[in-house]
Amino acid sequence: MKRFLLSLLACVMITTHPTSLHAAPAPQVSLVDLRPLPGWKGDPVGNVSITTANGKHLQLTKSATAQQPKVTRSGGKNGLVGWIDCSKPGEPAVLNVVKGVPIGSHLILRNHDGALITITSGKPIIEEWGFDPDAIHVILKSRAYHGPAVIERFMIKDGSKNGACPAYDSTAPAWAKPYLDR
């Protein structure tokens, strides 16, 4: 009888307090205010907007020069947000476009407290990036208009480079393998 009552109590607790068993929903990030770029078929460019776990909407950029926004929960309460900045050097409100291609060689990481870290890629165009599953690095794949790409690994906490390899290297370290040219 005691086991039955304990089982019944556990069932009641589960059905009356489902939020206590589930983690808070992850923040969601998106691009808004997309810029029209005639002829451009790559990643869209716009402003970064985040919806926090508690449903609050925040627009993190204002100049519509961002690409590929991503978020992770490992950065703290509202997650660490990152995006590629395609603004002209010294002119943050101007989109840097050369031959119809948005040029983004800077990755911006924003911590939950608003602190920013800027990471500069080895080549002028970041074509792909992501948070490393180890939660302490980001990985960037960048290239010039022509030629091979490079894959680089940076520390999230301070933006320091922690490794690099060519994107065609079949002996690349495990962290670089998802970004290899195929």
C-alpha positions in Angstrom: 0.0 0.0 0.0 2.8 2.4 0.9 4.4 1.8 -2.6 1.1 2.4 -4.3 0.7 5.7 -2.4 4.2 6.8 -3.3 3.6 5.9 -7.0 0.3 7.8 -7.0 2.0 10.9 -5.3 4.7 10.8 -8.0 2.1 10.7 -10.8 0.2 13.6 -9.3 3.5 15.6 -9.0 4.4 14.9 -12.6 1.0 16.0 -13.9 0.7 19.1 -11.8 4.2 20.4 -12.1 5.4 19.5 -15.6 7.7 22.5 -15.9 9.8 21.2 -13.0 10.8 18.2 -15.1 11.7 20.1 -18.3 14.5 22.6 -18.9 13.5 26.1 -19.9 13.1 26.5 -23.7 16.2 27.6 -25.5 16.4 31.1 -26.8 15.5 31.5 -30.5 17.5 33.7 -32.9 16.5 35.0 -36.3 17.2 37.6 -39.0 14.7 40.4 -39.4 14.6 43.5 -41.7 16.3 41.5 -44.5 18.2 43.6 -47.0 17.5 43.0 -50.7 20.7 42.1 -52.5 20.0 41.7 -56.2 21.6 38.5 -57.6 22.8 37.3 -54.3 21.8 33.7 -53.6 23.8 33.1 -50.4 22.8 33.6 -46.8 20.5 36.5 -46.2 21.6 39.7 -44.5 19.6 41.6 -41.9 19.3 42.4 -38.2 19.7 39.9 -35.4 16.6 39.4 -33.2 16.4 37.0 -30.2 13.4 35.6 -28.4 14.5 34.7 -24.8 13.4 31.7 -22.9 10.8 33.9 -21.1 9.4 35.1 -24.4 10.9 38.6 -24.5 12.0 39.8 -28.0 15.2 41.8 -28.3 16.7 43.2 -31.5 20.5 43.0 -31.1 21.6 44.9 -34.2 20.2 47.9 -36.0 22.2 48.3 -39.3 21.0 45.2 -41.1 24.6 43.9 -41.8 24.4 40.5 -40.0 24.4 37.0 -41.4 24.0 33.5 -40.0 22.8 34.2 -36.4 23.1 31.3 -33.9 22.5 30.9 -30.2 23.6 28.4 -27.6 22.5 27.9 -24.0 26.0 27.4 -22.7 26.7 31.2 -22.6 24.5 31.8 -19.6 20.9 32.6 -18.7 19.8 33.7 -22.2 22.6 31.9 -24.1 25.5 33.2 -26.2 24.5 34.7 -29.5 26.8 35.0 -32.5 26.5 36.4 -36.0 28.7 37.4 -39.0 29.1 41.1 -39.3 29.1 42.3 -42.9 29.6 46.0 -42.2 32.3 48.2 -43.8 35.4 48.6 -41.6 34.9 51.9 -39.7 31.3 52.3 -41.1 29.1 50.0 -39.0 25.9 51.1 -40.7 27.1 50.4 -44.2 26.9 47.0 -45.8 30.3 45.8 -47.2 29.5 44.4 -50.6 32.1 43.6 -53.3 31.1 42.2 -56.7 27.6 41.5 -55.3 29.0 39.5 -52.4 28.5 40.6 -48.7 31.9 40.6 -47.1 31.8 39.4 -43.5 35.2 38.6 -41.9 34.1 39.3 -38.4 32.2 37.1 -36.1 30.5 38.9 -33.2 29.7 37.0 -30.0 27.3 38.6 -27.5 27.1 37.2 -24.0 23.9 37.3 -22.0 25.1 40.4 -20.2 25.6 42.3 -23.5 29.4 42.0 -23.6 30.7 41.6 -27.2 33.7 39.7 -28.5 34.8 40.2 -32.1 36.7 37.4 -33.9 38.4 38.1 -37.2 38.7 35.2 -39.7 41.9 34.4 -41.6 40.2 35.1 -45.0 37.8 37.9 -45.9 34.5 35.9 -46.3 33.2 33.7 -43.4 31.1 31.2 -45.3 30.2 28.9 -42.4 30.6 28.9 -38.6 29.3 27.2 -35.5 29.7 26.6 -31.8 32.0 23.7 -31.0 30.2 20.9 -29.1 32.8 21.4 -26.3 31.0 24.8 -25.5 34.3 26.7 -25.2 35.2 27.2 -28.9 33.7 28.5 -32.1 34.8 27.3 -35.5 34.9 29.5 -38.6 35.4 28.5 -42.2 36.5 31.4 -44.4 37.8 32.0 -47.9 38.7 34.7 -50.4 36.8 35.1 -53.7 38.8 32.2 -55.2 41.0 29.5 -53.8 41.0 27.2 -50.8 39.2 27.8 -47.5 40.7 27.8 -44.1 39.0 26.3 -40.9 39.9 28.1 -37.7 39.1 27.4 -34.0 38.8 30.2 -31.5 38.2 30.4 -27.7 34.8 31.9 -26.9 35.9 33.6 -23.7 38.5 35.9 -25.4 38.5 35.2 -29.2 42.1 33.9 -29.2 42.9 31.4 -32.0 43.3 27.9 -30.9 44.0 26.1 -34.2 43.7 26.2 -38.0 43.9 23.9 -41.0 43.1 24.0 -44.7 39.5 23.0 -45.6 40.8 20.3 -48.0 43.0 18.6 -45.4 41.9 14.9 -45.1 44.0 14.6 -41.9 42.2 17.6 -40.2 41.5 17.4 -36.5 38.1 16.2 -35.4 36.8 19.7 -34.6 37.4 20.7 -38.2 35.9 17.7 -40.0 32.3 19.0 -40.2 33.6 22.0 -42.1 35.8 20.3 -44.7 35.3 21.0 -48.4 33.7 17.9 -50.0 
